[in-house]
């Protein structure tokens, strides 16, 4: 996301507390390999989830977020074949939601692939009044159980406006803090992973500590630097997303 910020504001200084705070989903789609994959489907338009590298955006026609993904796909003519990258789970959800047949790149987020169907079922039995909500990056067998599927922002808004007082949440556990702040009278339970580790905490995001943030602001380092060609060629996919989102009355979150 820091790279995306730099692409949108190349004249501004963009900092990241830890340059190793990457993304397993972005790592699952190396641009060099994707370029060869794309060359096998020259007539296809490429839609990429915003959680991808800056270089992959140079190979992308339109970016999307989990909030605007449906609107992005539905804006594309039905006779136009599509490649969706890098998240196969979000892509499968969009196929089901829109009815579009898309070719999916075989990538995924490590956090959203470890939720246990069996343990969630048992957890729901112990909390019969709890609603189960999930991010569309989760696998299909997890989404099939969900009372609500939505982006991180969508999940947060749902828990604020919904009448239930207890939720089991299948996404990166950091959002539970925001949910508890917004609805202190409600209970939020992280969906359990396959084992007993804290696997629904993204290890990449957790690299950005308060100490690193302080040092980053104090010394204005490390700075995100992108080649000019990446900014020039990659920004078009983001601008196209923002244009379609604006027409659909959506904010690209």
ABEGO torsion letter per residue (X at the ends): XAAAAAAABAABBBBBABAABBBAAAAABBAAAAAAAAAABAABBBBBBABBBAAAAAABABBBBAAAAAAAAAABBAABBBBBOABAAAAAAAAAAAGBBBBBBBBBBAAAAABBAAAAAAAAAABAABBBBBBAABBAAAAAABABBBBAAAAAAAAAABABABBBBBBBAAAAAAAAAABAABBBBBBBBABABBAABBAAAAABBAAAAAAAAAAGOBBBBBBAAAAAAAAAAAAAAAAAAAAAGBBBX
